[in-house]
Amino acid sequence: MSKIVLFNKPFNVLSQFTDAGNAGSTRKTLSEFINVPNVYAAGRLDKDSEGLLLLTDDGKLQHRISDPKHKMEKCYWVQVEGEPCEEDLNKLRSGISLKDGMTKQCKAKIIEAPAALWERDPPVRFRKTVPDTWLEITISEGRNRQVRRMTAAIGFPTLRLIRYRIGSWTIDGVENGHWVVQTLS
């Protein structure tokens, strides 16, 4: 039996258990939150992103979750600066040309601010004269900082990025900074 840890990663936490390259660093790592032995992150989530990070003790499952060839969907709640319209969202849906090539088609829609949203520390810096909008973006690939680069490419920089779902796993019921373990047969 293998296990999977669903961790709701806070802002400013590295997706690894040690900060090997930075002796004396004060950056937070997974070791400050998770005390489950022999689990490893299946994929990564940038330090400045929040939400679902999966960890497992099953190497094959870890590979299936993180390898782009398996096309496991990842759904993000994205707070952007400005007010994108349907034409802007259609650009995302069709694929965006980035420096490392075209993104695959994705799902994108405007949503209300998520009801289960926690306070971020530090809070997002807002400009009184510029509105912000929440989007739900679902992708099936995982390039470095892809969602942030996609929203910037259509003129709406990302203010806050929360991964809500990977495949069928979500952060529902998992408070920010906490984790739950599921046993898989």
N, C-alpha and C positions, 0 to 999 in steps of 0.2 A: 504494500500500500504506500502510495506517495502522498505528500501533503503539499498544499499550496497556501501561501500567506497572501492575503489581500491587505495591503498597507495603504492608508490614505496619507500620502507623503505631504508634509508641510512645505511651504515656500522656503527656499534657502537651505535645503537639505540635499546632500549628495546622494546619488543612487548607488552607493557602495558602502561597504562596512568600514573601510579605512580611507584615510586621505594620504596615501603613500607618498605622493610627490611633494608634499608640503609639510616638512618637519616643523613642528611647533605651530601648525595651523590651528585656528579656532573654528574652522568650518564644521558644521554638523554633518554626521554621517548616519547611516542606518543603525549602527551599533548603539546609538543613543536612544533608539526606539524599539528595536526588535531583538528579543533574546531567544529566538528559536534556532537551535543548532542545525548546521549543515544545509541551510537554504541559501540560494543564490538568486539574484535578480534575473528575471526573464525579460530582457530588454532594459531600457533606461528611460529616465524622465529627467530632463534638465533641472539643474539646481533652482532655477527661477520659475519652474513650473510646479504645479500641485496636483494632487489627486492620486488615482490608482496606480500602484506599482505592484506587480506580481512577483513573488519569490517562490521557489520550489526546490525540493530535494531530488527531483526527477529530471535528469539531463535531457531525455528525449522530449519531455513536455516543455522544458525550458527552450529547447531549439524550436519546437513547433510554434510557441508563442512569439518568439523574437525574430525568427527568420521570415523576411518579407515574401519569400516564395509561397508561403502558406496563406498569405493574404488575410490574416486575422484582422477583423475590423477593430479600429480604435476610435472611440467617440470622445470628443473634447467639447467642453464649454469654454467659449472664448469671448472675453470682453475686449472690444476694440474701440479705438478712438474714432469718433465720427458715426455717421448713419448710413451704412451701405443699403443700396436698393436691390431689387431683384436682378437688375442687369449686372451689378457687381457680384452677386451670389452666383449667377450663371457662369461668370468667368471662373470662379472657384470650381463649380460643378463640372465644367468642361475640361479642366486641367490648366495649370499655370506654368508658364515657361520660367524656370529658375536657372541659376548659373550651372547647376548640375543636371539640367535637362527638364523635360516636361513632367509634371506630376500626373498621376493617374486621375481619372474622374473620381469625384467624391460627392458626398451628400452635404448640403449646407442649407441652413435655414435660420431665420431670426427667431429668438426665443425671449421670454421674460427672464429676468434674473432668477437663477435657480433658487427654489424655495429652501433647500437644505444648505445654503451657502454659509460658510463660516467666515469670521473676520480674518483678514490676512495681516500678518505681522512681518514687516511694516505694511501699512495700508497702501493701496494703489494711489498714486498721485494724480489728482484730477485737475483739469483746467475748467474754470467756470464758464468760459466762452465756447467750449467744445463739448458737444454731447458724446455719450458713449452708448454702445449697443452690445447686447449679448447675442452670440451666434452659437449654434450647435454644428460642429463640423465632424464628419465621420470619414476617415481615410482607411485605406487597406495597404498602405506602405508606411515606411517609417524613416524617412531621411532626417539628418541632423537639423533640428529646429525647423522642421518642415512647415508646420501650421503657422508659426510666426512669420516665416518667409512668404508664405502664401498670402496672408492678410496684408502684409506690407506691400506686396507686389500689386495689389489692387487698390492701394492707397489708404488702408485702414490698419495702422499699427496695433499690435496686440498689447493690451495693458495687463491682462491677467489670463492665464491658461491653466485649465483644470482638466485632467484626463478623467472622464466619468466611467468609461467602459472599455474593456479589452475582451473581444469575443463575447461570451455570455456573462463574464464577471463584471460587477459594478462596485461602486463605493457606497451603494445604498446601505444604510445602517452602520457604516464604519466612520466614526468621528475622525476629524483631522488629527493626525499624529498618533492614531491608534491602528490596530491590525486585528484580523481574525484569521484563524487557521481552518481550512477545510481539508478533510481526508478524501482522497480520490482512490477508487478501486481499480 
